[in-house]
Amino acid sequence: MKTTLDISDPLLRDARKIAAREGTTLRALVEQALRQIVTEKKKHDAAFRLRDASFTGRGLRPELRDAGWERIRDLIYEAASE
């Protein structure tokens, strides 16, 4: 697939020098760099795990097991205003 990119002149000059020194094409060098970055980003995204923030309680108090969020929220605000 063809695409057009705007690359700063100094970066392009450096990339061309590297490609020439390594005996490869600018295209191959750019593809190699993109593959490396995409692979790193995929690993980073896949590595995220939400930490376990649970505690060693026994869940909700028996009188609140069937309570809705509004009731629980009301109790929180009642406790905060005391």
DASUL-V947344 format. One record per pair of residues at least 4 apart in sequence whose ideal C-beta (glycine too) atoms are under 7 Angstrom apart, sorted by the first residue. I is the first residue (numbers start at 1). J is the second residue. If there is no record, write none. Layout:
BEGIN
i = <I,I>
j = <J,J>
END
This chain:
BEGIN
i = <7,7,8,9,10,11,12,13,14,15,15,15,16,16,17,18,18,19,19,19,19,24,24,25,26,27,28,29,30,31,32,33,34,35,36,37,38,39,40,41,42,43,60,60,64,67,67,69,70,71,72,73,74,75,76,77,78>
j = <11,12,12,13,14,15,16,17,18,19,26,29,20,26,21,22,29,24,25,26,29,28,29,29,30,31,32,33,34,35,36,37,38,39,40,41,42,43,44,45,46,47,64,65,72,71,72,73,74,75,76,77,78,79,80,81,82>
END
